[in-house]
Amino acid sequence: MENLISWLRRLTICWMIVAAFVASVADQAYAEDLQRGARLFKACVNCHVVDNERSTFGPSLKGVIGRKAGSLQSYRYSPAMRKAGDEGLVWTARDLSEFLSKPSRKVPGTTMRFAGLWGFEIDDLIGYLETNP
């Protein structure tokens, strides 16, 4: 019986080590995704900023997650985007993901001229945007 208890303790310790390793690898993978998201955002900087609230050619994306669509006072949105916001569109990660995959499908009539991103790119970009509340 003592051998069984000793073996179970060793097994538990091994699983704790494995869990710690997996957690550290997951953290590193997430950081790499955020770095990829930052690199992807470089393609957006011609129109958008993420580090402050000033709008440029496009609206500021600082704090976009949780923001009602078309609601920044400092930016002149398309009628379609204002209508989407008036109808209750709030930029959740899911809604933003749908928009970034094909903007004209999520908000027909949007003036954003962008073809869309692939799924893993969208996740990385949204992860990056979430770091700029």
Contact map, one row per residue, 1 for C-alpha under 8 A:
1111100000000000000000000000000000000000000000000000000000000000000000000000000000000000000000000000000000000000000000000000000000000
1111110000000000000000000000000000000000000000000000000000000000000000000000000000000000000000000000000000000000000000000000000000000
1111111000000000000000000000000000000000000000000000000000000000000000000000000000000000000000000000000000000000000000000000000000000
1111111100000000000000000000000000000000000000000000000000000000000000000000000000000000000000000000000000000000000000000000000000000
1111111110000000000000000000000000000000000000000000000000000000000000000000000000000000000000000000000000000000000000000000000000000
0111111111000000000000000000000000000000000000000000000000000000000000000000000000000000000000000000000000000000000000000000000000000
0011111111100000000000000000000000000000000000000000000000000000000000000000000000000000000000000000000000000000000000000000000000000
0001111111110000000000000000000000000000000000000000000000000000000000000000000000000000000000000000000000000000000000000000000000000
0000111111111000000000000000000000000000000000000000000000000000000000000000000000000000000000000000000000000000000000000000000000000
0000011111111100000000000000000000000000000000000000000000000000000000000000000000000000000000000000000000000000000000000000000000000
0000001111111110000000000000000000000000000000000000000000000000000000000000000000000000000000000000000000000000000000000000000000000
0000000111111111000000000000000000000000000000000000000000000000000000000000000000000000000000000000000000000000000000000000000000000
0000000011111111100000000000000000000000000000000000000000000000000000000000000000000000000000000000000000000000000000000000000000000
0000000001111111110000000000000000000000000000000000000000000000000000000000000000000000000000000000000000000000000000000000000000000
0000000000111111111000000000000000000000000000000000000000000000000000000000000000000000000000000000000000000000000000000000000000000
0000000000011111111100000000000000000000000000000000000000000000000000000000000000000000000000000000000000000000000000000000000000000
0000000000001111111110000000000000000000000000000000000000000000000000000000000000000000000000000000000000000000000000000000000000000
0000000000000111111111000000000000000000000000000000000000000000000000000000000000000000000000000000000000000000000000000000000000000
0000000000000011111111100000000000000000000000000000000000000000000000000000000000000000000000000000000000000000000000000000000000000
0000000000000001111111110000000000000000000000000000000000000000000000000000000000000000000000000000000000000000000000000000000000000
0000000000000000111111111000000000000000000000000000000000000000000000000000000000000000000000000000000000000000000000000000000000000
0000000000000000011111111100000000000000000000000000000000000000000000000000000000000000000000000000000000000000000000000000000000000
0000000000000000001111111110000000000000000000000000000000000000000000000000000000000000000000000000000000000000000000000000000000000
0000000000000000000111111111000000000000000000000000000000000000000000000000000000000000000000000000000000000000000000000000000000000
0000000000000000000011111111100000000000000000000000000000000000000000000000000000000000000000000000000000000000000000000000000000000
0000000000000000000001111111110000000000000000000000000000000000000000000000000000000000000000000000000000000000000000000000000000000
0000000000000000000000111111111000000000000000000000000000000000000000000000000000000000000000000000000000000000000000000000000000000
0000000000000000000000011111111100000000000000000000000000000000000000000000000000000000000000000000000000000000000000000000000000000
0000000000000000000000001111111110000000000000000000000000000000000000000000000000000000000000000000000000000000000000000000000000000
0000000000000000000000000111111111000000000000000000000000000000000000000000000000000000000000000000000000000000000000000000000000000
0000000000000000000000000011111111100000000000000000000000000000000000000000000000000000000000000000000000000000000000000000000000000
0000000000000000000000000001111111110000000000000000000000000000000000000000000000000000000000000000000000000000000000000000000000000
0000000000000000000000000000111111111000000000000000000000000000000000000000000000000000000000000000000000000000000000000001001000000
0000000000000000000000000000011111111100000000000000000000000000000000000000000000000000000000000000000000000000000000000001101100000
0000000000000000000000000000001111111110000000000000000000000000000000000000000000000000000000000000000000000000000000000000000100000
0000000000000000000000000000000111111111000000000000000000000000000000000000000000000000000000000000000000000000000000001001100000000
0000000000000000000000000000000011111111100000000000000000000000000000000000000000000000000000000000000000000000000000001011111100000
0000000000000000000000000000000001111111110000000000000000000000000000000000000000000000000000000000000000000000000000000000100100000
0000000000000000000000000000000000111111111000000000000000000000000000000000000000000000000000000000000000000000000000000000000000000
0000000000000000000000000000000000011111111100000000000000000000000000000000000000000000000000000000000000000000000000001000100000000
0000000000000000000000000000000000001111111110000000000000000000000000000000000000000000000000000000000000000000000000000000100000000
0000000000000000000000000000000000000111111110000000000000000000000000000000000000000000000000000000000000000000000000000000000000000
0000000000000000000000000000000000000011111111000000000000000000000000000000000000000000000000000000000000000000000000000000000000000
0000000000000000000000000000000000000001111111111000000000000000000000000000000000000000000000000000000000000000000000000000000000000
0000000000000000000000000000000000000000111111111000000000000000000000000000000000000000000000000000000000000000000000000000000000000
0000000000000000000000000000000000000000001111110000000010000000000000000000000000000000000000000000000000000000000000000000000000000
0000000000000000000000000000000000000000000111111000000111100000000000000000000000000000000000000000000000000000000000000000000000000
0000000000000000000000000000000000000000000111111100001111111000000000000000000000000000000000000000000000000000000000000000000000000
0000000000000000000000000000000000000000000110111111111100111100000000000000000000000000000000000000000000000000000000000000000000000
0000000000000000000000000000000000000000000000011111100000011110000000000000000000000000000000000000000000000000000000000000000010010
0000000000000000000000000000000000000000000000001111100000000100000000000000000000000000000000000000000000000000000000000000000000010
0000000000000000000000000000000000000000000000001111110000010100000000000000000000000000000000000000000000000000000000000000000000000
0000000000000000000000000000000000000000000000001111111000011100000000000000000000000000000000000000000000000000000000000000000000000
0000000000000000000000000000000000000000000000001001111100110000000000000100000000000000000000000000000000000000000000000000000000000
0000000000000000000000000000000000000000000000011000111111110000000000000110000000000000000000000000000000000000000000000000000000000
0000000000000000000000000000000000000000000000111000011111110000000000000000000000000000000000000000000000000000000000000000000000000
0000000000000000000000000000000000000000000001110000001111100000000000000000000000000000000000000000000000000000000000000000000000000
0000000000000000000000000000000000000000000000110000001111110000000000000010000000000000000000000000000000000000000000000000000000000
0000000000000000000000000000000000000000000000111000011111111000000000010110000000000000000000000000000000000000000000000000000000000
0000000000000000000000000000000000000000000000011101111101111101000000000000000000000000000000000000000000000000000000000000000000000
0000000000000000000000000000000000000000000000011100100000111111000000000000000000000000000000000000000000000000000000000000000010000
0000000000000000000000000000000000000000000000001111100000011111000000000000000000000000000000000000000000000000000000000000000010011
0000000000000000000000000000000000000000000000000100000000001111111000000000000000000000000000000000000000000000000000000000000011011
0000000000000000000000000000000000000000000000000000000000011111111000000000000000000000001000000000000000000000000000000000000010001
0000000000000000000000000000000000000000000000000000000000000011111000000000000000000000011110010000000000000000000000000000000011001
0000000000000000000000000000000000000000000000000000000000000011111100000000000000000000011100000000000000000000000000000000000000000
0000000000000000000000000000000000000000000000000000000000000011111110100000000000000000011100000000000000000000000000000000000000000
0000000000000000000000000000000000000000000000000000000000000000011111100000000000001001111000000000000000000000000000000000000000000
0000000000000000000000000000000000000000000000000000000000000000001111100000000011011101111000000000000000000000000000000000000000000
0000000000000000000000000000000000000000000000000000000000000000000111110000100011111000000000000000000000000000000000000000000000000
0000000000000000000000000000000000000000000000000000000000000000001111111000000001001000000000000000000000000000000000000000000000000
0000000000000000000000000000000000000000000000000000000000100000000001111110000000000000000000000000000000000000000000000000000000000
0000000000000000000000000000000000000000000000000000000000000000000000111111000000000000000000000000000000000000000000000000000000000
0000000000000000000000000000000000000000000000000000011000100000000000011111000000000000000000000000000000000000000000000000000000000
0000000000000000000000000000000000000000000000000000001001100000000000011111100000000000000000000000000000000000000000000000000000000
0000000000000000000000000000000000000000000000000000000000000000000000001111110000000000000000000000000000000000000000000000000000000
0000000000000000000000000000000000000000000000000000000000000000000001000011111111000000000000000000000000000000000000000000000000000
0000000000000000000000000000000000000000000000000000000000000000000000000001111111000000000000000000000000001110000000000000000000000
0000000000000000000000000000000000000000000000000000000000000000000000000000111111100000000000000000000000001100000000000000000000000
0000000000000000000000000000000000000000000000000000000000000000000000000000111111110000000000000000000000111100000000000000000000000
0000000000000000000000000000000000000000000000000000000000000000000011000000111111111000000000000000000000101100000000000000000000000
0000000000000000000000000000000000000000000000000000000000000000000011100000111111111100000000000000000000000000000000000000000000000
0000000000000000000000000000000000000000000000000000000000000000000001000000001111111110000000000000000000000000000000000000000000000
0000000000000000000000000000000000000000000000000000000000000000000011000000000111111111100000000000000000100000000000000000000000000
0000000000000000000000000000000000000000000000000000000000000000000111100000000011111111110000000000000000000000000000000000000000000
0000000000000000000000000000000000000000000000000000000000000000000010000000000001111111100000000000000000000000000000000000000000000
0000000000000000000000000000000000000000000000000000000000000000000000000000000000111111100000000000000000000000000000000000000000000
0000000000000000000000000000000000000000000000000000000000000000000110000000000000011111110000000000000000000000000000000000000000000
0000000000000000000000000000000000000000000000000000000000000000000110000000000000011111111000100000000000000000000000000000000000000
0000000000000000000000000000000000000000000000000000000000000000111110000000000000001001111100100000000000000000000000000000000000000
0000000000000000000000000000000000000000000000000000000000000001111110000000000000000000111111110000000000000000000000000000000000000
0000000000000000000000000000000000000000000000000000000000000000111000000000000000000000011111110000000000000000000000000000000000000
0000000000000000000000000000000000000000000000000000000000000000100000000000000000000000001111111000000000000000000000000000010000000
0000000000000000000000000000000000000000000000000000000000000000000000000000000000000000001111111100000000000000000000000000000000000
0000000000000000000000000000000000000000000000000000000000000000000000000000000000000000111111111110000000000000000000000000000000000
0000000000000000000000000000000000000000000000000000000000000000100000000000000000000000001111111111000000000000000000000000010000000
0000000000000000000000000000000000000000000000000000000000000000000000000000000000000000000011111111100000000000000000100110010000000
0000000000000000000000000000000000000000000000000000000000000000000000000000000000000000000001111111111001000000000000000000000000000
0000000000000000000000000000000000000000000000000000000000000000000000000000000000000000000000111111111111100000000100000000000000000
0000000000000000000000000000000000000000000000000000000000000000000000000000000000000000000000011111111000000000000110000100000000000
0000000000000000000000000000000000000000000000000000000000000000000000000000000000000000000000001111111000000000001111100100000000000
0000000000000000000000000000000000000000000000000000000000000000000000000000000000000000000000000111111111000000011110000000000000000
0000000000000000000000000000000000000000000000000000000000000000000000000000000000000000000000000111111111110101011100000000000000000
0000000000000000000000000000000000000000000000000000000000000000000000000000000000000000000000000010011111111101000000000000000000000
0000000000000000000000000000000000000000000000000000000000000000000000000000000000000000000000000010011111110000000000000000000000000
0000000000000000000000000000000000000000000000000000000000000000000000000000000000000000000000000110011111110000000000000000000000000
0000000000000000000000000000000000000000000000000000000000000000000000000000000110010000000000000010001111111100000000000000000000000
0000000000000000000000000000000000000000000000000000000000000000000000000000000100000000000000000000001111111100000000000000000000000
0000000000000000000000000000000000000000000000000000000000000000000000000000011110000000000000000000000100111110000000000000000000000
0000000000000000000000000000000000000000000000000000000000000000000000000000011110000000000000000000001100111111000000000000000000000
0000000000000000000000000000000000000000000000000000000000000000000000000000010000000000000000000000000000001111100000000000000000000
0000000000000000000000000000000000000000000000000000000000000000000000000000000000000000000000000000001100000111110000000000000000000
0000000000000000000000000000000000000000000000000000000000000000000000000000000000000000000000000000000000000011111000000000000000000
0000000000000000000000000000000000000000000000000000000000000000000000000000000000000000000000000000011000000001111100000000000000000
0000000000000000000000000000000000000000000000000000000000000000000000000000000000000000000000000000111000000000111110000000000000000
0000000000000000000000000000000000000000000000000000000000000000000000000000000000000000000000000011111000000000011111000000000000000
0000000000000000000000000000000000000000000000000000000000000000000000000000000000000000000000000001110000000000001111101100000000000
0000000000000000000000000000000000000000000000000000000000000000000000000000000000000000000000000000100000000000000111111100000000000
0000000000000000000000000000000000000000000000000000000000000000000000000000000000000000000000001000100000000000000011111110000000000
0000000000000000000000000000000000000000000000000000000000000000000000000000000000000000000000000000000000000000000001111111000000000
0000000000000000000000000000000000011001000000000000000000000000000000000000000000000000000000000000000000000000000011111111100000000
0000000000000000000000000000000000000000000000000000000000000000000000000000000000000000000000001001100000000000000011111111110000000
0000000000000000000000000000000000001000000000000000000000000000000000000000000000000000000000001000000000000000000000111111111000000
0000000000000000000000000000000011011000000000000000000000000000000000000000000000000000000000000000000000000000000000011111111100000
0000000000000000000000000000000001011101100000000000000000000000000000000000000000000000000000000000000000000000000000001111111110000
0000000000000000000000000000000000001000000000000000000000000000000000000000000000000000000010011000000000000000000000000111111111000
0000000000000000000000000000000011001000000000000000000000000000000000000000000000000000000000000000000000000000000000000011111111100
0000000000000000000000000000000001101100000000000000000000000000000000000000000000000000000000000000000000000000000000000001111111110
0000000000000000000000000000000000000000000000000100000000001111100000000000000000000000000000000000000000000000000000000000111111111
0000000000000000000000000000000000000000000000000000000000000010100000000000000000000000000000000000000000000000000000000000011111111
0000000000000000000000000000000000000000000000000000000000000000000000000000000000000000000000000000000000000000000000000000001111111
0000000000000000000000000000000000000000000000000110000000000110000000000000000000000000000000000000000000000000000000000000000111111
0000000000000000000000000000000000000000000000000000000000000111100000000000000000000000000000000000000000000000000000000000000011111
